[in-house]
Structure formats: structure tokens, C-alpha cells
Amino acid sequence: MSLPKSCDVVIIGAGAAGLMCALTAGQRGRDVLVLDHGKRPGRKILLSGGGRCNYTNMWAEASNYLSQNKHYCKSALSRFTQWDFQAMVDKHGIAWHEKTLGQLFCDNSSKDILDMLLAECNQPNINITSKVEISEVASRDEGGFTITTSMGTVQAQSLVIATGGLSFPTMGSTDFGYRIAKQFGHSIVATRPALVPFTLGKDDMARFANLSGISTEVIASCNGASFREALLFTHKGLSGPSILQVSSYWNHGDAITINWLPHINVEEWLQEQRTARPRAFLTSILAEHLPKRLATALADWIGEKGEASQWRKESVQNIITMLSECRLVPNGTEGYKKAEVTIGGVNTDELSSKTMASQKQDGLYFIGEVVDVTGWLGGFNFQWAWASGHCAGLFV
């Protein structure tokens, strides 16, 4: 199979952002070629949301995103909102539901969203080609680009980089987008895994050794950000939505703080328990609100062995602190192989917030995860893909 000799737009990356950009540009009558090195388009879409695709969030707004420039995402998110994407979902008759915290999922399968995008891209002026390797991208003196691939060379007026970040390396993720950005003079905000489980050191792992698989609702906090959602103990450390969320705010060496009982006033509750159950031990008191094995582990860590009536004032204060402001220092994360997204990326100070266009090279655009915009867990990263892809598609 060979590629066309020329086209209006080449989009590198057939993921969420790339497909949205393609269908938007195609609707404008642009001649679009989408290139992807994978076996088929939209592979990460199929994996998302446990196979049901958490495709957006009802409450998506700029405050749900991390970036060195916190204002950059505002324009795109306001010009293609979650309701704009939902209108497309409804147009295609896809059954959906809200799960929790505004997260919108397909009732059936992630494939419904991918099929919708591919149906929208089913235009004579849009060509999606998979299993193609790109060896060189060069600008042309007369404007535009020459892209050299394993299937031939193609020339294009506009070039869109939608290659994603470094998460999910088993799906073929690479640093290709960052290399192209650097080639054309762009700087890269330091990248690291985000929305990723934590690993714990030897002492903490020994403390929680028997808790793998146990989940409980907590408030997890780090560097000023707090999330009330489930925490999950794993055989390597901590996961679950609350932990994945705070991981985006964590840097190596930072502590995270856990409130194990977010639904009650711990100080008042302990006083009530001491009055009502003076002969009870801490483990049995904690087991009223926590899984028994977790209650035992926390009681052992706190170290209070006496009956409730015997607790000294300092001991009570220590219990309150350990239950509401428990401090843990992860020794790392499970890395890109388990990360939902990559934080950092192409510096947004060098891109147009309206068009996603490079301010360094005419006709060059960056969209989606390759850019230094990272959303919270819960459909926000998909919404950034839709919004940035749409906005670029209006101008390429």
C-alpha cells in the first residue's frame, strides 16, 4: 500500500485527539491523511474505562487540569465542551450513564466511541493508515512539510502531532512527538508518569503486608490537592482513584496525607466511643468503620494496646492524628507501564491556545497528551483530546 503524494493535512497519531482533529478538518473539506504506527486506530480508546470508555466528565473545566500555564486549556475547553461531545454521542445513539462524580461511560463498550469517531471520519477526503513508520519529518522552503515513511513520502501544508505521551509503552507509546517538537525548536516541560499507583518502602509494605486487595474510602492529599475517593492496597503499595489523583501532584520525596475516616469527626467519635465502650480496644473500635484487617494494621501502627478508658491525652491525640492526617512517603510509582497519562510535554507557552499551532514553525500543531496539559482521572483527559483536536481541526 502506498500513500498519496500530497494532501492538505497530515495527522500523526490515530488516537482520540488525532481522530477528532481529522473529522473536524474533514468536515471543512480539507484533504486529510492520518498516520499511525499501530495495528489499528484508537487502541487506547478501547482499553479505557475498563472497556467502557469514560469519554468525558459533566463537570470538566480548566481547574481540573495541570499545566505549567494553567490558563492555556481554557480557550479550547470553552469552545468544544463536554456537551458538544455528548451531542455527538447522542447523535449516534450510543447508550451511556453517569457513574460517579460526573464521569460519563458507555453502557456497552468503548468500541461504541471508536466506531462513532471512525464513522465521522468516513469521508472521501479522510484517509486513515495504520502500521506505518515515520523516518523523517522536514519543513519545505516553499512552506509545508515532507513526511518520509515506510510506505512512501507525502507532502502536506499542515502537520499535526497527536502522538500522545509515554504512558502504556506496551501499546507502542514513544517519545516521537517530543522529538519532533524539539526538532522545530520547542522546549519540553519535564515529563513523568501521572495518574499512577504508588510503591511503598520496606517498612510500610511490612505494615500493610496483609491488605492487598482491600479498598476503603479516604481523603488523600498532596501539595495542596485533596481527593475523596477509594484507596486500594496492592502488593506493591497504594492505588485506587484517590491515590491516582494525588499522584499527579506528587514529586519524589513528598509525603501524602491520608484521612482514613473522611465521613466522621474523628475527635468527637473517639470521645463517644470511649464513653460508650470504655473496655473496648482500638482495633474493635476502628473495625466499626474500616475493614477489619485495615483496622488491625492501623491499630498496630498506632501502638495503643490499652482499653479505651485507659488512653492518655497524648495517646488520644496521636490516634486522632494517625486516623485523620496519616503521613506516608511513597518511595516511587509503578511508572509509565501503569500510568494513565504523562504529565508535562510540549511547552504551551510556545503554542497558540486558540489553534494549537506552533509559534516556532508555520503549519505545525500539537494536540492531546503530547502537550503539557494533564487532566484529573474521570474523563477529563479525553475531554482535552476532543477539545484540542477539534480546535486544531478548525485551522489546519
N, C-alpha and C positions, 0 to 999 in steps of 0.2 A: 504494500500500500504506500502511495506517495502523497505528499501534502501539496496543496495549491502553491503556486509560485508567489502569490501575493494576496493580501487581504487588508481590510481596514484595521482590524484589531486582533492581536494575539494575546490570549489569556493563558498564563502558565499556572496550572492548578485547577483541577475539576472538583473541588470541594464546595462547601456551602457558599463561600464568598465568590468563588470563580463562576459557579453556575448562575448565581443571582446577577452578577455583572454581565454574563453572556446573554441571558434572556432579556435584560433591560436594554443593552446595546442593540440586540437583535430586533427588538420592537421599534427601535428608531431607524431601522433599515440598514444598520451597519453590517458589513460582511465580517463575521466573527469566526476565529479559529481557536478552540480550547485544546491545550496540550496537557497531558498528564502522564507521568511515568508509571502509574499503577495499572492494574489489570482492568479496572473499570472505574467510572466516575463515582464520587460520593461515598467512598468506603467508610469514612469516619461517621458519616451521617447514619449509616446502617447500624453502627455499633452503639450509637449514643442512646442515653436514657434507658439502658438495659434492653435495647432493641425496640423501644417505643418512642424514641426521639423527643426529648424535652426541647421543643423547637423555638420557644420564646418564653417570656415572662410578662404577666399582666402589668407588673409594676416597673418595668425597665425604664431607667432614666440614667443620666450621666453619673449620679452619685454611686451607682452600682459598678463602676469601672475604675481600675487603677491605671495610671499613666504618669509619666514624668510631667506631662502637660495635661492636667485634669480637665481642661476646657475643650481639648481637641475633639472629643467624641460628640459634643453637644449638637453640632450642626447636623451631622449625618443621622443621629438618633431622632432628631426632631423632624427631619424631612422624610424618613421612612421608619414609621413607628411599628410597635408590636401589633397594632390594629391593622396596619397596612398588610403585614404578612398574614395576619389572621384572615383578612378578606380573601387572600389567595387560597388559603386552606379551605375556607368555606365554599369558594367558587368551585373547587374540585371535589366537594362533597366528602371531605375527609372527616371521619368521626374523631372527636377529641374530648379531653376532660382536663379540669384543673386538679392537680394532685395536692400540693401544699404550697403555701407562700407564693401563690400566683404562678406556679410552674404549669405550663400547658404541654400536655402529652398527646400523642396519637392513641386512640383506643386500641388500634390493631397492631401496626408495625411501623418502624422507622422507614420501611420501604415505601410507605404511602407518601412521605415527604420527598424522598428522592424521585419517585415516579412523577410527582407533581412538577418538580423542577425540570426534569427531563422532558416532560410533556410541553412545558412552557418554552423549552429550548428547541422543540421540534419545529424549527423554521428552516426554510431552504437556505437562508443566509447564515446559519449557525452550524459549524462542523466541530464535533467533539471527538478527539482522537486519543485513545489510551495506548499504553505500552510504548511510549516514545521517549527517547533520551535526548536531552539538550546538551550539546557540547560547547556552544558558544553563543553569546548574545553581543551584538555590536551595533553601535549607532551609525547612521549613514550621514555623509556630509550634506546631502540634499534634504535631510530630515527623515525621521522614522528609524526603523531597526531592521537588521538582518539576523534571523534566528537560525542557527545551524543545528540540525537534529539527526537522529538515526534514520529518519525517513525522508531526508532531504532538507533543502534550505527554503525558507519563506521570508518574504519582506512584508513589513506591516507599518502603518502610520503610527499606531499606538501599541504600547506593550503594558500589560497588567500583570503584576506579580501577586499571585494568590496562593502561594505555596505553603502557607501555614508555618507553625513553629517546629520545635524539636520533640514535642510530646508524641507518644505512640511510635517509637522508632521501628517497631515490628510491622507497622503499616507503611513503612517506607519514608518516614519523615527525615528530612535532611536540612542542612544549613544553606541550601541553594538560594533561597530568597535573600538571605543576609549577604551572601557573596555578590549577588547582582547589585544589591544596594550599595555595597562598598565600592564595587567597580565604577559606579556612577557618582561617587563622591559623598555618599550618605554615611552618617555615623549610626552606630547601633547602640541602643541602650542595653546595658548588660542583661543577659538572659539567664533564667533559672527556671526549674520546674515549679509550677503553681497548681493549686487545687490537687494536692498530692498528700498521701499519708506520711506521717512522721515515723521515724525509727527512734527507739529509746536505748539508753545506755544499759550496761550490765546490771547495775543496782536496781533501776526502775523495772527492767524486764523480769528480774527475780521477784520483785514486789508484786508484779501483775502476772506472774507466770501461768496462773490457772484461769485467766479471764478471757482468753482468746475466744471470740465469737459473741461475747456479751456486749449488749448495746444499752445505752441509757441516755435520756435527755439531759443536756448540760448547757451552761453558757461558757463557751470557750472564748478567751480574749488574748490579743497580742497587739502590742504597739498601737493602742487606741481603738482597735476594731474588736467588736464583740458579736458573737452569733449564738443564738439559742436554737440548737438543733441536736440531733443524735450524735453521740460519740460511740465509736466501735473499737473494742480492743482486738488487736490482731496478733499473730505470732511474731511480728516484728516490732509492734508499737501501737500507734493510735491511728484510727481512720474515722470514717463517718462524716456526714455533712458538716458538722461544726468544725471538725479538725481540718477538713479540706478547705473550708472557707478561710480560717485564720492562717493557713499555710501560705497564702498569697501575701500576707503581711509580715511573715516571719523571715528573719535572717539568721544565719548560723550563729549560735551562741545565745540567741534570745530565749527568754523564758516565755512559756504560755501559762495562762491562769485558767483554772477550771472551777466553776461553781457546780458542785455535784447535785445541789438541790435548788434549782432555779425557781421552783414553784412555791417555795415557802420562805418565811423569815426564819433563818436558822437559829438565831439567838432566842427568839420567842418560843420556837418549837422545842428547843432543848430544855428551856426552863419548864415548859408544860410537862415534858416527859419526865423530868427529874421529880416533879411534884406528884405526878400520877403513877410513876413506876420507879420508886426510889431504889428498888433492889435489882433493877434491870442493868444488864451490861451493855456497853456501847454497840457491840455487834448486833444484838437483837433490836435495839432502838433504830439503828440505821437500816436494818432489813425491812422496816415498815415502808420505806420509800425507795430503797435501792435493791437491785438483785442481790441475793444472799451472798454469793461469792465475792461480789464487789464490796458489800458491807463488811465482810470479814477482812478483806485485804486492806481497806481503809482503816478499820479499827486497829489492825496490827501495825499499820504505818504510824498512826497517831500514838499508839503505845499506852493508852489508858486502860488499865486492867481492872480497876475497881468498879463497884456498883455506883449507880448514878448519884446516890445520896452522898457518896464519899468524894466526889470530884472536887478538887480545889479550884479556886477562882482562876488561877493561871492555866490550869488544865482545861477548864471550860472555854477560856479564850482561845487556847490552842485548837480545840476541837472546832470551834466556830470558824477560825481562820482556815483550817485544813479542808473544811467542807465547803466554804464559800469562796475562798481565794487560794486554792491549792496550786502551788507553783511547780511546774515541771519544765525541764530544759531538754528538749529533744537533741539527740546527737546528730541528726540529719533527716533526710527524707528518702523515700523509695525511688526518687529520681524520675527521669523523663519516661521510663518504661511504665510507670503507674500514674504519671501526671495527666490531668485532664487537658491542661493548656500550658503554654510557655509565657512567662511574664517577661517584659522587655521586648525589644525588637527595633524596627526601623524608627528612628527618632522623628516624632511627629512635628517637631519644630521646623523640619525641612520638607513638610508636606502641606498641601492645601487642605484645610478642614472641609471645604465645600466640595472639592472634586476628587480628593485623594491623590492629586497629581504631585509629582516631584517638583521641587523648586530648584533642583540641580540639573535636571535633564528634561527637555521638552518631550512630551508624549509618553512619559513613563509614570506608572501609577502603582501604588501599593495598597492592598486591601486585606481585611481579615486579620488572622492571628499573627501574620508576619510583622504587623505594625505594633508599636508599643501602646496597645490598648488591651487590657485584660479584664474580663467580666467576672462577677461572682458566679458561684455554682447556681444552677437553676434556670438555664435557658438564656442567660444574658450574653454568653459568648456567641451563640447562634444569632441573637438579635444584632450584635455588632457585625457579624458576617453578612447578614441580609442588608443592613443599613449601609455599610461601607461599599458592598458590592453594587447595590442599587445606585448610590450616588456617583460612583465612578462610571457606571454604565450610562449615565446621562451625559457624559462628557467625552468618553473615549472616541 
